[in-house]
Amino acid sequence: MKKLLPLVMLMGFTSPAFADITHRMTSSVNLHTGAAYNTAERIGSTYTASGSGVTMDVAGGNTADNKVGGLGTLTSGVGQGSIGVASQTTAGGAYSFSQSFIQGDVIETTAPAVGALSDYSNQSATAVGTGTGTGTITSAHVLTAVGGGAGTNTTGQFVTELQIR
């Protein structure tokens, strides 16, 4: 009995091991078909004029109306700026004059159909995705993901997680 006493004492001082183990397995399939969309950027019109020692004649006919010029009303594909005509005010006198006009895009009130062009300078159109992807998952986590047509995205995923505390 005396020989067993140290063994019994050691067993009394030990504690059981506690360990939390979590094992998780998940599978998923994501199927996405893109929608149609258009994007467009419109540039605005600009007119600048500067000068000295000149007389302005916007209306023409060599009449000094002293109007500088302007933008006017824009029509698709037609420059509508009122470009001034400058003449030297005093013969032989100092003068300088410059003007510039950039025609912007006409303001559209309706959106173009997908793939159609509008009057805007910078635009892109993307058609709706064709077809639909398919995906299956079995109870054994066997995953099948097949893409559709253009503009579709199919993603299959299997995740295993092991957590020991």
C-alpha positions as CSV (number, residue, x, y, z in Angstrom):
1,M,0.0,0.0,0.0
2,K,2.9,2.3,0.7
3,K,4.1,1.9,-2.8
4,L,0.8,3.1,-4.2
5,L,0.6,6.1,-2.0
6,P,2.8,8.4,-4.2
7,L,0.8,7.4,-7.2
8,V,-2.5,8.1,-5.5
9,M,-1.2,11.5,-4.4
10,L,-0.2,12.4,-7.9
11,M,-3.6,11.4,-9.3
12,G,-5.2,13.7,-6.7
13,F,-3.2,16.8,-7.8
14,T,-3.8,16.4,-11.5
15,S,-6.8,18.0,-13.2
16,P,-8.6,16.9,-16.3
17,A,-7.7,18.6,-19.6
18,F,-10.4,20.8,-21.1
19,A,-10.2,21.7,-24.8
20,D,-12.8,23.3,-27.0
21,I,-12.5,22.1,-30.6
22,T,-14.7,23.5,-33.3
23,H,-14.6,22.3,-36.9
24,R,-16.8,24.1,-39.4
25,M,-17.2,23.4,-43.1
26,T,-19.2,25.7,-45.4
27,S,-19.9,25.7,-49.1
28,S,-21.5,28.4,-51.2
29,V,-22.2,29.4,-54.8
30,N,-22.8,32.9,-56.0
31,L,-24.4,33.5,-59.4
32,H,-24.5,37.1,-60.8
33,T,-25.8,38.4,-64.1
34,G,-24.9,42.1,-64.8
35,A,-27.6,44.6,-65.7
36,A,-27.4,46.9,-68.7
37,Y,-26.1,50.4,-68.2
38,N,-25.0,53.6,-70.0
39,T,-22.5,56.2,-68.8
40,A,-22.0,59.6,-70.4
41,E,-20.0,62.7,-69.7
42,R,-21.1,66.1,-71.1
43,I,-18.7,68.9,-71.7
44,G,-19.9,72.5,-71.4
45,S,-19.4,75.3,-73.9
46,T,-16.8,78.0,-73.2
47,Y,-16.3,81.4,-74.8
48,T,-13.5,83.8,-73.8
49,A,-12.5,87.1,-75.2
50,S,-10.0,89.7,-74.2
51,G,-8.4,92.7,-75.8
52,S,-7.9,96.4,-75.9
53,G,-7.9,99.1,-78.6
54,V,-10.6,97.4,-80.6
55,T,-14.2,98.0,-81.5
56,M,-16.5,95.0,-81.5
57,D,-19.1,94.1,-84.2
58,V,-21.0,90.9,-83.4
59,A,-24.0,91.6,-85.6
60,G,-21.9,92.3,-88.7
61,G,-22.5,95.0,-91.3
62,N,-19.6,97.1,-89.9
63,T,-21.7,98.6,-87.2
64,A,-20.0,99.1,-83.8
65,D,-22.4,97.4,-81.5
66,N,-19.7,96.8,-78.9
67,K,-20.9,93.4,-78.1
68,V,-18.2,90.9,-77.3
69,G,-19.8,87.6,-78.4
70,G,-21.4,84.7,-76.5
71,L,-22.6,81.1,-76.6
72,G,-26.0,81.3,-78.2
73,T,-28.3,78.3,-78.3
74,L,-26.7,74.9,-79.0
75,T,-28.1,72.5,-81.6
76,S,-26.8,69.0,-82.1
77,G,-23.7,69.2,-84.4
78,V,-24.0,73.0,-85.1
79,G,-21.6,75.5,-83.5
80,Q,-23.8,78.3,-82.2
81,G,-21.3,80.8,-80.7
82,S,-21.6,84.4,-81.5
83,I,-18.1,85.1,-82.5
84,G,-17.2,88.8,-82.4
85,V,-15.5,90.7,-85.2
86,A,-12.9,93.1,-83.9
87,S,-11.6,96.2,-85.8
88,Q,-8.8,98.5,-84.6
89,T,-10.4,101.5,-82.9
90,T,-7.6,104.0,-83.8
91,A,-5.6,103.5,-87.0
92,G,-2.0,103.0,-86.1
93,G,-2.8,102.7,-82.4
94,A,-1.9,99.9,-80.1
95,Y,-4.4,97.0,-79.9
96,S,-4.6,93.4,-78.9
97,F,-7.5,90.9,-79.2
98,S,-8.1,87.2,-78.7
99,Q,-11.1,85.0,-78.5
100,S,-11.9,81.3,-78.3
101,F,-15.0,79.2,-78.5
102,I,-15.4,75.5,-77.6
103,Q,-18.8,74.0,-78.4
104,G,-20.0,71.8,-75.7
105,D,-22.5,68.9,-75.9
106,V,-26.2,69.7,-76.4
107,I,-28.3,68.8,-73.4
108,E,-30.1,65.6,-74.0
109,T,-33.5,65.1,-72.3
110,T,-33.8,61.4,-72.9
111,A,-31.4,58.5,-72.3
112,P,-30.2,56.6,-75.3
113,A,-31.0,52.9,-75.7
114,V,-28.2,50.5,-74.7
115,G,-25.6,50.5,-77.4
116,A,-27.0,53.6,-79.1
117,L,-25.0,56.8,-79.3
118,S,-26.2,60.2,-78.1
119,D,-24.8,63.7,-78.6
120,Y,-22.4,63.4,-75.7
121,S,-18.7,63.4,-76.2
122,N,-17.6,60.6,-73.9
123,Q,-19.9,57.6,-73.4
124,S,-20.0,53.9,-73.0
125,A,-22.8,51.3,-73.0
126,T,-22.9,47.8,-71.6
127,A,-25.6,45.3,-72.6
128,V,-27.3,43.0,-70.1
129,G,-25.5,39.8,-69.3
130,T,-26.5,36.8,-71.4
131,G,-27.5,33.5,-69.8
132,T,-27.3,32.5,-66.2
133,G,-24.6,30.6,-64.4
134,T,-25.4,27.4,-62.6
135,G,-24.1,25.9,-59.4
136,T,-24.7,22.9,-57.2
137,I,-23.4,21.7,-53.8
138,T,-23.9,18.2,-52.5
139,S,-24.1,17.1,-48.9
140,A,-20.5,15.9,-49.3
141,H,-19.5,19.5,-50.2
142,V,-18.8,18.6,-53.8
143,L,-19.1,21.9,-55.6
144,T,-19.9,22.6,-59.3
145,A,-19.9,26.1,-60.6
146,V,-20.5,26.8,-64.3
147,G,-20.4,30.3,-65.8
148,G,-23.2,31.7,-67.9
149,G,-22.6,33.9,-71.0
150,A,-21.1,37.4,-71.4
151,G,-21.7,39.7,-68.4
152,T,-22.1,36.9,-65.9
153,N,-20.0,35.8,-62.9
154,T,-20.2,32.5,-61.1
155,T,-18.2,31.9,-57.9
156,G,-18.0,28.6,-55.9
157,Q,-16.3,28.4,-52.5
158,F,-15.5,25.8,-49.9
159,V,-14.2,26.9,-46.5
160,T,-13.0,24.7,-43.7
161,E,-12.3,26.2,-40.3
162,L,-10.6,24.5,-37.3
163,Q,-10.6,26.3,-34.0
164,I,-8.8,24.9,-30.9
165,R,-8.9,26.7,-27.5
